[in-house]
C-alpha cells in the first residue's frame, strides 16, 4: 500500500491529540530544511509531540517564563532537572520539610554521583535565614525550595535567598505545586526554575500524572537534552488532558481559595481543634511572607485535633464527603491523617523532627458546596469533642 500524505487540521478550536511515535518528511530536501531550522515539525516521538508543545507553551505563559518542559510526574521533573544541572562535587541546599521521596532522591541517589545535599528547616524563618547564610558556599549549584511546604504551608523569603547566592554559580529552583501559578509566580521574585507536580492543581481532575519545569530557554534546553536521554516523556493524551485542565485553572483556584479560607477560619474557632496551618490565617507563622508572595492560599488545610491518635482516626473515618487518600488539588475533597498515610514509614522521632503529630490532618477541599464541607467536618468534630469530654469525666 502506498504512503498517504495527510494534511494537518491546523485550524481546530481544540488542538487535536497527537499519538504518533514518528514524523515523516516528503523528501531529503525537506528534512535538510528541518535540520537547518527553516521548517517546524517533529522528528521522533521521544523528542517532539505537538500535544506537548501546545501544553508546554501554556505552562510557560502561566508562570511567566520563556519556556516550559513537560514530564511524566513531579518527581520526574525534579530528578531530570537536578540530574541535568548538577555535576560531581556540587552541593544542593533544600528546605527540610520537603517531600520524603525528594529527600531520598537528594540524599541517597544524588550522593552516589558525588552531589552533596543539606536540608534546612524552614519552620522558623529567622533560623532558616541564619543557617542558609552559614551553609551557602561556592559549591552550591542548586537551592531547592518547596513553597508552600506540605502540609504546614511553610514559606521562605525568596528575595532573601537571591540576595545571598551568587547568580553565576547557583540556581534557585522553586517547587510551587502547593501554590499553583494562580496564587504565586516565583519567577517574578527571582526563581530561575519553577517546578510543579501537574497531577495536583494544574491537572485538577484526579485523572492524570505529569510534572513540569518552567524557566529560561537556556536552562530548559539543558533539561530537555537530558529528558531526551532519560526518555522521561508523557503521551499525547496526558498532554491534552492537562491542556484541558489549564483552561479552567483560574476559576477552579478561585473557588478552592475561597472554600479553603472559609474552612480554615471555621476550624480555627472550634474548641476541638488545637492548631490550624493555613497561610491565609494571620495566625500562620509565615503570614507576613504569605502577604508578600501569595495572592491566594489554595484548598489544602492542615490542622491538629485536641485529642489522641485513635480519636483522630475516628474523626477521619466519620467524614462523609472526602475520600481518604494522599492526593490534592482535584475537584474531589480528600483527607488523610498524616502520621497514618504519607509519613507512616518514618520513625516517631523522624515525624517529630518534621512536626508531624499523631493528630495532624491534611484536608483538601474540592469543588463541593462549601457549606456541605463545613457541616460534614463539624458533625465529625462534635463527636471528637463529646468523646474527649467523656474521657475527662471518666478520669475524674
C-alpha positions as CSV (number, residue, x, y, z in Angstrom):
1,X,0.0,0.0,0.0
2,X,1.5,3.4,-1.0
3,X,2.2,6.0,1.7
4,X,-0.5,8.7,2.2
5,X,0.3,12.3,2.8
6,X,-2.1,13.6,5.5
7,X,-2.6,17.3,5.8
8,X,-3.0,18.6,9.4
9,X,-6.1,20.3,10.6
10,X,-4.3,23.3,11.9
11,X,-7.4,25.4,12.4
12,X,-9.0,23.2,15.1
13,X,-10.5,25.2,18.0
14,X,-9.4,22.4,20.4
15,X,-6.0,21.2,19.5
16,X,-6.1,17.5,18.3
17,X,-4.3,14.8,20.3
18,X,-1.1,13.6,18.7
19,X,-0.4,9.9,19.3
20,X,2.2,9.4,16.5
21,X,5.6,7.9,17.5
22,X,7.3,9.2,14.3
23,X,7.0,12.0,11.8
24,X,7.7,11.9,8.1
25,X,9.4,14.2,5.6
26,X,8.3,14.4,2.0
27,X,11.9,14.2,0.7
28,X,15.5,14.7,1.7
29,X,15.5,18.4,0.9
30,X,12.6,18.9,3.3
31,X,14.5,17.1,6.1
32,X,17.6,19.2,5.4
33,X,15.5,22.4,5.8
34,X,14.1,21.0,9.0
35,X,17.6,20.3,10.3
36,X,18.6,23.9,9.4
37,X,15.7,25.2,11.5
38,X,13.8,26.5,8.4
39,X,10.8,24.3,8.9
40,X,8.8,23.4,12.0
41,X,7.7,19.9,12.8
42,X,8.6,16.7,14.6
43,X,11.3,14.1,14.1
44,X,10.7,11.3,16.6
45,X,8.2,10.8,19.4
46,X,10.7,10.9,22.2
47,X,11.9,14.4,21.1
48,X,8.7,16.1,19.9
49,X,5.0,15.9,20.1
50,X,2.5,18.6,19.0
51,X,0.4,18.0,22.1
52,X,3.4,18.5,24.4
53,X,4.4,21.7,22.6
54,X,0.9,23.1,23.0
55,X,0.7,22.4,26.7
56,X,4.3,23.5,27.4
57,X,3.6,26.9,25.8
58,X,0.5,27.2,28.1
59,X,2.5,26.3,31.2
60,X,5.3,28.9,30.3
61,X,2.6,31.5,29.8
62,X,1.1,30.7,33.2
63,X,4.4,31.0,35.0
64,X,5.7,34.0,33.0
65,X,8.8,32.2,31.8
66,X,10.4,31.8,28.4
67,X,9.7,28.1,28.1
68,X,8.4,25.0,29.9
69,X,9.1,21.3,29.7
70,X,6.5,18.6,30.3
71,X,7.5,15.4,32.2
72,X,5.7,12.2,33.5
73,X,5.4,13.3,37.1
74,X,6.5,15.9,39.6
75,X,9.3,13.7,40.8
76,X,10.4,13.2,37.2
77,X,10.5,17.0,36.8
78,X,12.8,17.2,39.9
79,X,15.1,14.3,39.0
80,X,15.6,15.3,35.4
81,X,16.2,19.0,36.4
82,X,18.7,18.2,39.1
83,X,20.5,15.5,37.1
84,X,20.8,17.8,34.1
85,X,22.2,20.7,36.0
86,X,24.4,19.1,38.7
87,X,27.8,17.5,38.5
88,X,30.2,15.7,40.8
89,X,31.3,18.0,43.7
90,X,28.2,20.2,43.6
91,X,26.0,20.9,46.6
92,X,22.3,21.2,47.0
93,X,20.7,23.2,49.8
94,X,17.0,22.4,50.2
95,X,14.1,23.1,52.6
96,X,13.9,20.4,55.2
97,X,10.1,20.0,55.1
98,X,10.4,18.6,51.6
99,X,8.5,15.6,50.2
100,X,10.1,12.4,51.6
101,X,10.8,10.9,48.1
102,X,12.6,14.2,47.2
103,X,14.7,13.9,50.3
104,X,15.5,10.3,49.4
105,X,16.5,11.4,45.9
106,X,18.8,14.1,47.1
107,X,20.4,12.2,50.0
108,X,20.7,8.7,48.5
109,X,20.5,8.9,44.7
110,X,22.4,12.1,44.0
111,X,25.1,11.3,46.7
112,X,26.0,8.3,44.5
113,X,27.1,10.7,41.8
114,X,29.1,12.9,44.2
115,X,26.5,15.6,44.8
116,X,26.1,16.6,48.4
117,X,22.7,17.7,49.8
118,X,21.9,19.5,53.0
119,X,18.4,20.2,54.4
120,X,17.5,23.4,56.3
121,X,14.2,23.5,58.3
122,X,12.0,26.4,57.3
123,X,9.6,26.2,60.3
124,X,11.4,29.2,61.9
125,X,12.2,31.6,59.2
126,X,14.8,33.5,61.2
127,X,16.7,30.3,62.0
128,X,16.4,29.3,58.3
129,X,17.9,32.5,57.1
130,X,20.8,32.2,59.5
131,X,21.6,28.6,58.7
132,X,21.2,29.2,55.0
133,X,23.7,32.0,55.1
134,X,26.1,29.9,57.1
135,X,25.7,26.8,54.8
136,X,25.9,28.6,51.5
137,X,29.2,28.3,49.7
138,X,30.6,28.4,46.2
139,X,30.0,24.7,45.6
140,X,26.2,25.2,45.9
141,X,24.7,24.6,42.5
142,X,21.0,24.5,43.4
143,X,18.9,25.9,46.2
144,X,15.7,23.9,46.1
145,X,12.6,25.3,47.8
146,X,9.2,23.8,48.4
147,X,6.9,26.8,48.8
148,X,4.4,26.4,50.4
149,X,5.6,23.2,52.1
150,X,3.4,20.2,52.7
151,X,1.5,20.0,54.9
152,X,2.3,23.0,57.2
153,X,2.4,25.5,54.3
154,X,5.7,27.0,55.5
155,X,7.3,29.6,53.2
156,X,10.7,31.2,52.7
157,X,11.8,34.6,51.7
158,X,12.8,34.1,48.0
159,X,14.3,37.6,47.8
160,X,16.5,37.0,50.8
161,X,17.8,33.8,49.2
162,X,18.6,35.6,46.0
163,X,20.4,38.3,47.9
164,X,22.8,35.6,49.4
165,X,23.5,33.4,46.4
166,X,25.9,34.0,43.5
167,X,23.7,34.0,40.4
168,X,26.6,32.9,38.3
169,X,27.1,29.7,40.3
170,X,23.8,28.9,41.9
171,X,20.2,28.4,40.7
172,X,17.1,29.0,42.7
173,X,14.6,26.2,42.0
174,X,11.1,26.5,43.5
175,X,8.6,23.7,43.7
176,X,5.3,25.8,43.6
177,X,2.9,22.9,43.4
178,X,1.1,23.8,46.6
179,X,0.6,27.4,45.4
180,X,-0.3,26.9,41.7
181,X,0.6,29.6,39.1
182,X,-2.6,31.4,40.0
183,X,-1.5,32.1,43.6
184,X,2.2,32.5,43.1
185,X,4.6,33.1,40.2
186,X,8.1,32.5,41.7
187,X,9.9,33.7,38.6
188,X,8.7,37.2,39.4
189,X,10.7,37.0,42.6
190,X,13.9,35.7,41.1
191,X,13.4,31.9,40.8
192,X,15.4,30.5,37.9
193,X,13.2,27.5,37.6
194,X,9.7,26.6,38.7
195,X,8.6,23.1,39.2
196,X,5.1,21.6,39.5
197,X,3.5,18.3,40.1
198,X,0.8,18.8,37.4
199,X,-1.0,15.9,39.0
200,X,-2.3,18.3,41.6
201,X,-3.9,21.7,41.0
202,X,-2.8,22.0,37.3
203,X,-4.4,18.7,36.4
204,X,-7.3,19.4,38.7
205,X,-9.4,16.3,38.0
206,X,-7.5,13.4,39.5
207,X,-7.1,11.7,36.2
208,X,-3.5,12.4,35.1
209,X,0.1,12.1,36.2
210,X,2.5,14.7,35.0
211,X,5.1,17.3,36.0
212,X,6.7,20.3,34.5
213,X,9.6,22.7,34.9
214,X,9.5,26.3,33.7
215,X,12.4,28.7,33.1
216,X,14.7,30.4,30.6
217,X,15.3,28.9,27.2
218,X,18.9,28.2,28.1
219,X,18.1,26.1,31.2
220,X,15.1,24.4,29.6
221,X,17.3,23.3,26.7
222,X,19.7,21.7,29.0
223,X,17.0,19.8,30.8
224,X,15.3,18.9,27.5
225,X,18.5,17.3,26.3
226,X,18.6,15.2,29.4
227,X,15.0,14.3,29.0
228,X,15.8,13.1,25.5
229,X,18.3,10.7,27.1
230,X,16.3,9.6,30.1
231,X,13.2,9.1,28.0
232,X,11.0,10.8,30.6
233,X,8.2,11.8,28.3
234,X,4.4,11.9,28.5
235,X,1.9,10.7,26.0
236,X,-0.2,12.9,23.8
237,X,-3.4,12.2,25.7
238,X,-1.9,13.2,29.0
239,X,-0.8,16.5,27.5
240,X,-4.3,17.0,26.1
241,X,-5.9,16.4,29.5
242,X,-3.5,18.8,31.1
243,X,-4.2,21.5,28.5
244,X,-7.9,21.0,29.0
245,X,-7.4,21.5,32.8
246,X,-5.3,24.6,32.4
247,X,-8.2,26.2,30.6
248,X,-10.3,26.1,33.8
249,X,-7.4,26.6,36.3
250,X,-8.2,30.2,37.3
251,X,-11.9,29.6,38.0
252,X,-11.1,26.4,39.9
253,X,-8.4,28.0,42.0
254,X,-10.7,30.9,42.9
255,X,-13.2,28.5,44.3
256,X,-10.7,26.4,46.1
257,X,-9.1,29.6,47.6
258,X,-12.4,30.7,48.9
259,X,-13.5,27.4,50.3
260,X,-10.1,26.7,51.8
261,X,-10.0,30.0,53.7
262,X,-13.6,29.6,55.0
263,X,-12.8,26.1,56.3
264,X,-9.6,27.2,57.9
265,X,-11.3,30.1,59.7
266,X,-14.1,27.8,61.0
267,X,-11.6,25.2,62.1
268,X,-9.5,27.8,64.0
269,X,-12.6,28.8,66.1
270,X,-13.6,25.2,67.0
271,X,-12.7,24.0,70.6
272,X,-11.8,20.5,69.3
273,X,-9.0,21.9,67.1
274,X,-5.6,22.6,68.7
275,X,-4.0,24.4,65.7
276,X,-4.6,25.2,62.1
277,X,-1.9,25.6,59.4
278,X,-3.1,27.8,56.5
279,X,-1.3,30.8,55.1
280,X,-4.5,32.7,54.7
281,X,-4.7,33.0,58.5
282,X,-2.9,35.8,60.4
283,X,-2.0,33.1,63.0
284,X,0.2,31.3,60.5
285,X,3.9,31.7,61.4
286,X,4.7,32.9,58.0
287,X,1.7,35.1,57.4
288,X,3.8,38.2,56.6
289,X,5.7,36.2,53.8
290,X,2.3,34.9,52.6
291,X,1.1,38.5,52.1
292,X,4.3,39.2,50.1
293,X,4.4,36.2,47.8
294,X,0.9,34.7,47.6
295,X,-2.3,36.1,46.1
296,X,-4.4,33.2,47.3
297,X,-3.9,30.2,49.6
298,X,-5.3,27.2,48.0
299,X,-7.6,24.3,49.1
300,X,-5.3,22.4,51.5
301,X,-5.9,23.0,55.2
302,X,-3.7,21.2,57.8
303,X,-4.9,21.1,61.4
304,X,-4.2,19.3,64.7
305,X,-7.1,18.0,66.9
306,X,-7.1,18.3,70.6
307,X,-7.4,14.6,71.3
308,X,-5.4,11.4,70.9
309,X,-4.4,9.4,67.8
310,X,-7.3,7.0,67.9
311,X,-9.9,9.7,68.3
312,X,-8.3,11.3,65.3
313,X,-8.8,8.1,63.4
314,X,-12.4,8.2,64.4
315,X,-12.8,11.8,63.1
316,X,-11.4,10.9,59.7
317,X,-13.4,7.7,59.4
318,X,-16.7,9.5,60.1
319,X,-16.3,12.2,57.4
320,X,-18.8,11.6,54.6
321,X,-17.6,13.9,51.8
322,X,-13.8,13.5,51.3
323,X,-12.1,10.4,50.0
324,X,-9.4,9.1,52.3
325,X,-6.1,9.4,50.3
326,X,-3.0,11.3,49.7
327,X,-3.7,13.4,46.5
328,X,-4.8,17.0,46.5
329,X,-5.8,19.7,44.0
330,X,-8.7,17.9,42.2
331,X,-12.4,18.6,42.2
332,X,-12.9,15.9,44.9
333,X,-12.2,16.6,48.6
334,X,-9.5,14.4,50.1
335,X,-8.4,13.8,53.7
336,X,-5.6,12.0,55.4
337,X,-4.2,11.6,58.9
338,X,-0.6,12.4,58.1
339,X,1.1,10.0,60.5
340,X,-1.0,7.1,59.1
341,X,-0.6,7.9,55.5
342,X,2.2,10.0,53.9
343,X,4.6,9.7,56.9
344,X,3.8,6.1,58.1
345,X,7.3,4.8,57.2
346,X,9.1,7.3,59.3
347,X,10.1,6.7,62.9
348,X,8.4,8.6,65.7
349,X,11.5,10.8,66.1
350,X,11.6,11.5,62.4
351,X,8.0,12.5,62.4
352,X,8.6,14.8,65.4
353,X,11.5,16.4,63.6
354,X,9.1,17.3,60.8
355,X,6.4,18.4,63.2
356,X,4.1,15.6,62.2
357,X,2.0,14.9,65.2
358,X,-0.4,11.9,65.6
359,X,-3.4,14.2,65.4
360,X,-2.3,16.2,62.3
361,X,-4.8,16.1,59.5
362,X,-4.5,17.3,55.9
363,X,-7.9,18.2,54.5
364,X,-8.1,19.1,50.8
365,X,-11.3,20.8,49.8
366,X,-12.8,20.1,46.4
367,X,-15.4,21.8,44.3
368,X,-18.2,20.6,46.6
369,X,-20.5,23.2,48.2
370,X,-18.6,25.0,50.9
371,X,-21.5,24.7,53.4
372,X,-21.7,21.0,52.9
373,X,-17.9,20.5,53.6
374,X,-18.2,22.6,56.8
375,X,-21.3,20.8,58.0
376,X,-19.6,17.4,57.4
377,X,-16.4,18.5,59.3
378,X,-18.4,19.9,62.2
379,X,-20.5,16.8,62.6
380,X,-17.4,14.7,63.0
381,X,-15.7,17.3,65.2
382,X,-18.6,17.3,67.6
383,X,-18.2,13.6,68.3
384,X,-14.5,14.2,68.9
385,X,-15.4,16.9,71.4
386,X,-18.1,14.7,73.2
387,X,-15.7,11.7,73.3
388,X,-13.0,14.0,74.9
389,X,-15.4,15.3,77.5
390,X,-16.5,11.7,78.3
391,X,-12.9,10.7,78.7
392,X,-12.3,13.6,81.1
393,X,-15.4,12.8,83.1
394,X,-14.4,9.1,83.5
395,X,-10.9,10.0,84.6
396,X,-12.4,12.3,87.3
